[in-house]
Amino acid sequence: MGRAIVRELASHGARIGLIARGLDALAATAEEVNTLGGEALVLQADVSDARAINAAADAVVARWGRIDVWINNAMTSVLSPIAEMTKDEFARVTDVTYLGTVHGTLAALRHMRPRDAGTIIQIGSALAYRSIPLQSAYCAAKAAVRGFTDSLRSELIHDGSKVAVTMVQLPAVNTPQFTTLRNRMGKHAMPVPPIYQPEVIAKGVMYAIDHPKRELWIGKPTVKAILGQRVIPGVLDRHLASRGYDGQLTDELPPTWTDSLYAPLPGDRGAHGDFDSIAHPHSFELWLRMHRAALLAGAGATLLALATWRRLR
């Protein structure tokens, strides 16, 4: 996801501080940024390390003078029944997915609040509202991000701050995470269909930067999951008990035995996972959101024209 977002930003000439653990992927990403017309600053760090993230934010400001946008995207997960999870695994997923977002947000605010300007984007998930089996630590961490962000938003409003905060809630996305997450299920992991390409998310993030909103829901599955959890949570419990296991596993690819939970894997995996053949390159719901003003204006003009035609009859 981060890779696709970086490509989208770089294509608009952005200057981007790249934070990640793996130097191979960082170097490849920086080269892409420069090729696409942006400017990259490589900042090797683990988001679970608050001091390292503060230092990364300081390095961006030292290089370019300010931080306009901060995107919290880092995540990790363990595909496992809860009974087989360890305390350390829960802690690690929480440290990266939840506390990594907290650390990044605090680092950004430290520079944005004195200027009273800036935008923070939290990359969320439909799973922040509706948990699924086998990913308890990740779902809990994303729900915690939502709770933290709601509190932060209220505090910024109380203070009259002009710093904007948007949480982008995502559907299943075809990223390499399904080959790098810790998986003790004995089969290759997969996103629960319908699946979207990461470029769809990147366009949504770019829209959220230009048009900050409280939340942006991307994809029909996200809308269905969030609204369904509000109306029929018990039905969803039983539906996911029946289909939530097999929906996250596939026999069409070999099982994976290595993971990036505690250390990055070597190499550069880019933005896409193994599911290009079934991933959607567009989201109609996102398109409607991005063009809502024009559509409403067109509908208003049509109604006005009809009313005028009726009067002239």
Kinemage of the C-alpha trace (Angstrom):
@kinemage 1
@onewidth
@group {chain A} dominant
@subgroup {mainchain}
@vectorlist {calphas} color= white
{ca met a 1} P 0.000 0.000 0.000
{ca gly a 2} L 2.725 2.419 0.979
{ca arg a 3} L 4.564 1.759 -2.265
{ca ala a 4} L 1.517 2.580 -4.399
{ca ile a 5} L 0.817 5.716 -2.350
{ca val a 6} L 4.422 6.852 -2.746
{ca arg a 7} L 4.225 6.378 -6.526
{ca glu a 8} L 1.042 8.448 -6.679
{ca leu a 9} L 2.578 11.239 -4.614
{ca ala a 10} L 5.825 11.194 -6.567
{ca ser a 11} L 3.927 11.539 -9.843
{ca his a 12} L 2.699 14.892 -8.483
{ca gly a 13} L 6.252 16.006 -7.666
{ca ala a 14} L 6.093 15.442 -3.917
{ca arg a 15} L 9.114 15.455 -1.633
{ca ile a 16} L 8.748 12.269 0.404
{ca gly a 17} L 10.399 10.964 3.549
{ca leu a 18} L 10.378 7.163 3.221
{ca ile a 19} L 10.260 5.294 6.544
{ca ala a 20} L 10.656 1.512 6.619
{ca arg a 21} L 12.908 -1.195 8.064
{ca gly a 22} L 14.240 -2.854 4.912
{ca leu a 23} L 17.003 -1.084 2.996
{ca asp a 24} L 16.409 -3.069 -0.212
{ca ala a 25} L 12.824 -1.851 -0.541
{ca leu a 26} L 13.741 1.653 0.612
{ca ala a 27} L 16.430 1.983 -2.044
{ca ala a 28} L 14.145 0.706 -4.800
{ca thr a 29} L 11.348 3.018 -3.680
{ca ala a 30} L 13.640 6.051 -3.570
{ca glu a 31} L 14.790 5.318 -7.121
{ca glu a 32} L 11.157 5.152 -8.287
{ca val a 33} L 10.339 8.449 -6.554
{ca asn a 34} L 13.196 10.225 -8.298
{ca thr a 35} L 12.268 8.696 -11.667
{ca leu a 36} L 8.630 9.769 -11.321
{ca gly a 37} L 9.564 13.387 -10.624
{ca gly a 38} L 9.544 13.473 -6.836
{ca glu a 39} L 12.365 13.759 -4.321
{ca ala a 40} L 13.068 11.043 -1.756
{ca leu a 41} L 14.698 10.990 1.662
{ca val a 42} L 15.477 7.475 2.926
{ca leu a 43} L 14.854 7.052 6.652
{ca gln a 44} L 15.454 3.515 7.878
{ca ala a 45} L 13.443 3.004 11.055
{ca asp a 46} L 10.991 0.705 12.810
{ca val a 47} L 7.733 2.545 13.575
{ca ser a 48} L 7.517 0.792 16.941
{ca asp a 49} L 10.548 2.862 18.029
{ca ala a 50} L 9.186 6.272 19.054
{ca arg a 51} L 12.629 7.886 19.234
{ca ala a 52} L 13.491 6.714 15.727
{ca ile a 53} L 10.233 8.097 14.328
{ca asn a 54} L 10.778 11.443 16.051
{ca ala a 55} L 14.260 11.542 14.566
{ca ala a 56} L 12.833 10.756 11.118
{ca ala a 57} L 10.338 13.617 11.417
{ca asp a 58} L 13.135 15.965 12.476
{ca ala a 59} L 15.198 14.860 9.474
{ca val a 60} L 12.338 15.693 7.090
{ca val a 61} L 11.955 19.158 8.604
{ca ala a 62} L 15.721 19.721 8.517
{ca arg a 63} L 15.748 18.782 4.824
{ca trp a 64} L 12.608 20.559 3.576
{ca gly a 65} L 11.534 22.970 6.311
{ca arg a 66} L 8.132 21.490 7.225
{ca ile a 67} L 5.837 18.468 7.089
{ca asp a 68} L 2.649 19.060 5.082
{ca val a 69} L 1.297 15.497 5.118
{ca trp a 70} L 2.060 12.510 7.336
{ca ile a 71} L 0.709 9.075 6.356
{ca asn a 72} L 0.624 6.269 8.944
{ca asn a 73} L 0.555 3.028 6.986
{ca ala a 74} L 2.849 0.457 8.640
{ca met a 75} L 1.247 -2.810 9.709
{ca thr a 76} L 1.978 -6.420 10.486
{ca ser a 77} L -0.253 -9.383 11.249
{ca val a 78} L -0.344 -13.008 12.355
{ca leu a 79} L -2.757 -15.423 10.691
{ca ser a 80} L -3.586 -17.757 13.543
{ca pro a 81} L -6.347 -18.882 15.879
{ca ile a 82} L -6.288 -16.879 19.090
{ca ala a 83} L -5.576 -19.971 21.189
{ca glu a 84} L -2.301 -20.503 19.309
{ca met a 85} L -1.112 -16.875 19.514
{ca thr a 86} L 1.677 -15.912 21.899
{ca lys a 87} L 1.902 -12.882 24.151
{ca asp a 88} L 4.904 -11.645 22.178
{ca glu a 89} L 3.007 -11.889 18.882
{ca phe a 90} L 0.115 -9.839 20.230
{ca ala a 91} L 2.603 -7.289 21.551
{ca arg a 92} L 4.509 -7.033 18.269
{ca val a 93} L 1.403 -6.541 16.108
{ca thr a 94} L 0.181 -3.913 18.573
{ca asp a 95} L 3.551 -2.153 18.676
{ca val a 96} L 3.699 -1.823 14.893
{ca thr a 97} L 0.093 -1.431 13.787
{ca tyr a 98} L -1.303 0.605 16.679
{ca leu a 99} L 1.604 2.209 18.536
{ca gly a 100} L 3.419 2.823 15.250
{ca thr a 101} L 0.466 4.996 14.247
{ca val a 102} L 0.534 6.751 17.616
{ca his a 103} L 4.272 7.429 17.342
{ca gly a 104} L 3.926 8.757 13.800
{ca thr a 105} L 0.987 10.957 14.718
{ca leu a 106} L 2.774 12.469 17.713
{ca ala a 107} L 5.903 13.103 15.647
{ca ala a 108} L 3.841 14.839 12.967
{ca leu a 109} L 1.865 16.914 15.487
{ca arg a 110} L 5.050 18.136 17.133
{ca his a 111} L 5.876 19.929 13.863
{ca met a 112} L 2.369 20.679 12.573
{ca arg a 113} L 0.787 22.254 15.648
{ca pro a 114} L 3.218 25.189 15.931
{ca arg a 115} L 2.450 26.022 12.269
{ca asp a 116} L -1.273 25.285 12.786
{ca ala a 117} L -1.254 23.456 9.462
{ca gly a 118} L -0.869 19.948 8.105
{ca thr a 119} L -2.750 16.770 7.279
{ca ile a 120} L -2.462 13.369 8.953
{ca ile a 121} L -3.761 10.316 7.091
{ca gln a 122} L -4.398 7.137 9.078
{ca ile a 123} L -4.537 4.058 6.861
{ca gly a 124} L -7.303 2.036 8.438
{ca ser a 125} L -9.414 -0.921 7.454
{ca ala a 126} L -12.985 -2.126 7.434
{ca leu a 127} L -11.609 -4.491 10.098
{ca ala a 128} L -11.330 -1.488 12.430
{ca tyr a 129} L -15.124 -1.824 12.667
{ca arg a 130} L -15.768 -5.500 11.906
{ca ser a 131} L -13.218 -8.063 13.112
{ca ile a 132} L -12.657 -11.352 11.323
{ca pro a 133} L -11.340 -14.681 12.611
{ca leu a 134} L -7.623 -15.587 12.435
{ca gln a 135} L -6.450 -11.950 12.592
{ca ser a 136} L -7.401 -10.957 16.137
{ca ala a 137} L -4.245 -8.946 16.872
{ca tyr a 138} L -4.450 -6.944 13.646
{ca cys a 139} L -8.198 -6.268 13.970
{ca ala a 140} L -7.750 -5.141 17.572
{ca ala a 141} L -4.877 -2.850 16.598
{ca lys a 142} L -6.881 -1.216 13.790
{ca ala a 143} L -9.829 -0.729 16.141
{ca ala a 144} L -7.410 0.922 18.576
{ca val a 145} L -6.199 3.246 15.822
{ca arg a 146} L -9.812 4.285 15.214
{ca gly a 147} L -10.353 4.965 18.914
{ca phe a 148} L -7.125 6.952 19.186
{ca thr a 149} L -7.957 8.962 16.068
{ca asp a 150} L -11.463 9.808 17.297
{ca ser a 151} L -9.997 11.171 20.538
{ca leu a 152} L -7.343 13.146 18.682
{ca arg a 153} L -9.876 14.656 16.308
{ca ser a 154} L -12.036 15.902 19.189
{ca glu a 155} L -9.023 17.421 20.919
{ca leu a 156} L -7.926 19.248 17.781
{ca ile a 157} L -11.438 20.634 17.347
{ca his a 158} L -11.434 21.725 21.006
{ca asp a 159} L -8.142 23.550 20.489
{ca gly a 160} L -9.329 25.229 17.299
{ca ser a 161} L -6.485 23.567 15.403
{ca lys a 162} L -6.328 23.620 11.613
{ca val a 163} L -4.454 20.296 11.501
{ca ala a 164} L -6.665 17.851 9.583
{ca val a 165} L -6.984 14.146 10.374
{ca thr a 166} L -8.578 11.631 7.997
{ca met a 167} L -8.876 7.885 8.536
{ca val a 168} L -9.129 5.921 5.293
{ca gln a 169} L -10.969 2.620 5.759
{ca leu a 170} L -9.959 -0.053 3.256
{ca pro a 171} L -11.284 -3.256 1.717
{ca ala a 172} L -9.078 -6.270 0.995
{ca val a 173} L -6.097 -5.162 -1.098
{ca asn a 174} L -3.673 -7.132 -3.275
{ca thr a 175} L -0.395 -6.366 -1.491
{ca pro a 176} L 2.649 -8.541 -0.685
{ca gln a 177} L 1.619 -8.779 2.992
{ca phe a 178} L -0.005 -12.147 2.343
{ca thr a 179} L 3.393 -13.676 1.618
{ca thr a 180} L 5.184 -11.935 4.501
{ca leu a 181} L 2.778 -12.140 7.456
{ca arg a 182} L 3.301 -14.845 10.066
{ca asn a 183} L 1.031 -17.726 9.078
{ca arg a 184} L 0.483 -20.918 11.035
{ca met a 185} L -2.499 -22.155 9.023
{ca gly a 186} L -0.527 -24.454 6.687
{ca lys a 187} L -1.916 -22.802 3.536
{ca his a 188} L -1.032 -19.628 1.638
{ca ala a 189} L -2.847 -16.548 2.945
{ca met a 190} L -5.026 -14.407 0.707
{ca pro a 191} L -7.176 -11.272 1.066
{ca val a 192} L -10.894 -11.947 1.425
{ca pro a 193} L -12.548 -11.231 -1.965
{ca pro a 194} L -13.543 -8.904 -3.485
{ca ile a 195} L -9.962 -7.632 -3.723
{ca tyr a 196} L -8.733 -4.237 -4.934
{ca gln a 197} L -5.415 -3.169 -6.402
{ca pro a 198} L -3.244 -0.884 -4.220
{ca glu a 199} L -3.422 1.886 -6.835
{ca val a 200} L -7.119 2.286 -5.982
{ca ile a 201} L -6.138 3.048 -2.401
{ca ala a 202} L -3.402 5.431 -3.535
{ca lys a 203} L -5.916 7.500 -5.493
{ca gly a 204} L -8.200 7.558 -2.458
{ca val a 205} L -5.371 8.760 -0.230
{ca met a 206} L -4.499 11.492 -2.717
{ca tyr a 207} L -8.141 12.584 -2.688
{ca ala a 208} L -8.159 12.575 1.134
{ca ile a 209} L -5.057 14.795 1.175
{ca asp a 210} L -6.688 17.326 -1.145
{ca his a 211} L -10.160 17.027 0.463
{ca pro a 212} L -9.729 16.143 4.167
{ca lys a 213} L -12.768 14.395 5.624
{ca arg a 214} L -13.425 12.643 8.895
{ca glu a 215} L -13.297 9.245 7.195
{ca leu a 216} L -13.091 7.931 3.665
{ca trp a 217} L -14.527 4.476 2.988
{ca ile a 218} L -13.094 2.784 -0.101
{ca gly a 219} L -14.850 -0.092 -1.854
{ca lys a 220} L -18.265 -1.728 -1.533
{ca pro a 221} L -17.002 -4.383 0.953
{ca thr a 222} L -15.902 -1.631 3.340
{ca val a 223} L -19.308 0.038 3.234
{ca lys a 224} L -21.083 -3.307 3.727
{ca ala a 225} L -18.839 -4.356 6.623
{ca ile a 226} L -19.139 -1.085 8.534
{ca leu a 227} L -22.885 -0.679 8.052
{ca gly a 228} L -23.492 -4.382 8.609
{ca gln a 229} L -21.668 -4.280 11.932
{ca arg a 230} L -23.981 -1.483 13.055
{ca val a 231} L -27.155 -3.355 12.081
{ca ile a 232} L -26.572 -7.139 12.196
{ca pro a 233} L -23.364 -7.871 14.165
{ca gly a 234} L -24.604 -11.254 15.370
{ca val a 235} L -25.392 -12.385 11.840
{ca leu a 236} L -21.888 -11.367 10.774
{ca asp a 237} L -20.395 -13.345 13.684
{ca arg a 238} L -21.997 -16.517 12.339
{ca his a 239} L -21.289 -15.706 8.689
{ca leu a 240} L -17.585 -15.219 9.410
{ca ala a 241} L -17.491 -18.338 11.583
{ca ser a 242} L -18.697 -20.249 8.527
{ca arg a 243} L -16.694 -18.541 5.785
{ca gly a 244} L -14.006 -16.436 7.438
{ca tyr a 245} L -11.417 -19.226 7.618
{ca asp a 246} L -11.453 -20.588 4.056
{ca gly a 247} L -11.872 -17.057 2.673
{ca gln a 248} L -8.385 -16.166 3.906
{ca leu a 249} L -6.612 -19.265 2.574
{ca thr a 250} L -5.834 -20.687 -0.854
{ca asp a 251} L -4.492 -23.977 -2.200
{ca glu a 252} L -3.478 -22.340 -5.494
{ca leu a 253} L -0.179 -21.091 -4.054
{ca pro a 254} L 2.367 -22.900 -1.874
{ca pro a 255} L 2.388 -22.259 1.885
{ca thr a 256} L 4.824 -19.650 3.228
{ca trp a 257} L 7.159 -20.388 6.113
{ca thr a 258} L 9.083 -17.138 6.554
{ca asp a 259} L 7.694 -13.838 7.799
{ca ser a 260} L 8.623 -10.232 8.492
{ca leu a 261} L 7.085 -9.955 11.965
{ca tyr a 262} L 10.306 -9.077 13.778
{ca ala a 263} L 12.721 -8.300 10.947
{ca pro a 264} L 12.356 -7.294 7.284
{ca leu a 265} L 12.794 -9.943 4.624
{ca pro a 266} L 15.493 -9.224 2.023
{ca gly a 267} L 14.586 -7.953 -1.422
{ca asp a 268} L 11.983 -5.627 -2.851
{ca arg a 269} L 8.438 -6.877 -3.381
{ca gly a 270} L 6.910 -3.757 -4.903
{ca ala a 271} L 3.246 -2.903 -4.418
{ca his a 272} L 1.344 -5.941 -5.731
{ca gly a 273} L 0.748 -9.331 -4.212
{ca asp a 274} L -0.059 -12.609 -5.960
{ca phe a 275} L -3.686 -11.863 -6.844
{ca asp a 276} L -3.532 -9.566 -9.867
{ca ser a 277} L -5.883 -11.819 -11.847
{ca ile a 278} L -8.799 -11.274 -9.457
{ca ala a 279} L -8.074 -7.788 -8.091
{ca his a 280} L -10.241 -4.835 -9.135
{ca pro a 281} L -8.385 -1.836 -10.642
{ca his a 282} L -11.213 0.592 -9.803
{ca ser a 283} L -13.751 1.342 -7.061
{ca phe a 284} L -17.093 2.708 -8.216
{ca glu a 285} L -17.862 3.901 -4.665
{ca leu a 286} L -14.626 5.875 -4.524
{ca trp a 287} L -15.304 7.351 -7.973
{ca leu a 288} L -18.720 8.537 -6.775
{ca arg a 289} L -17.156 10.125 -3.700
{ca met a 290} L -14.459 11.866 -5.724
{ca his a 291} L -16.970 13.239 -8.255
{ca arg a 292} L -19.887 13.867 -5.904
{ca ala a 293} L -19.845 17.665 -6.277
{ca ala a 294} L -19.899 17.480 -10.068
{ca leu a 295} L -22.624 14.834 -10.031
{ca leu a 296} L -24.780 16.876 -7.644
{ca ala a 297} L -24.251 19.978 -9.772
{ca gly a 298} L -25.215 18.029 -12.881
{ca ala a 299} L -28.297 16.619 -11.166
{ca gly a 300} L -29.292 20.114 -10.024
{ca ala a 301} L -28.868 21.506 -13.526
{ca thr a 302} L -30.969 18.658 -14.938
{ca leu a 303} L -33.761 19.290 -12.426
{ca leu a 304} L -33.654 23.020 -13.206
{ca ala a 305} L -33.854 22.305 -16.928
{ca leu a 306} L -36.837 19.978 -16.401
{ca ala a 307} L -38.610 22.575 -14.264
{ca thr a 308} L -37.999 25.230 -16.910
{ca trp a 309} L -39.248 22.940 -19.679
{ca arg a 310} L -42.432 22.237 -17.699
{ca arg a 311} L -43.103 25.952 -17.288
{ca leu a 312} L -42.615 26.521 -21.026
{ca arg a 313} L -45.091 23.820 -22.031
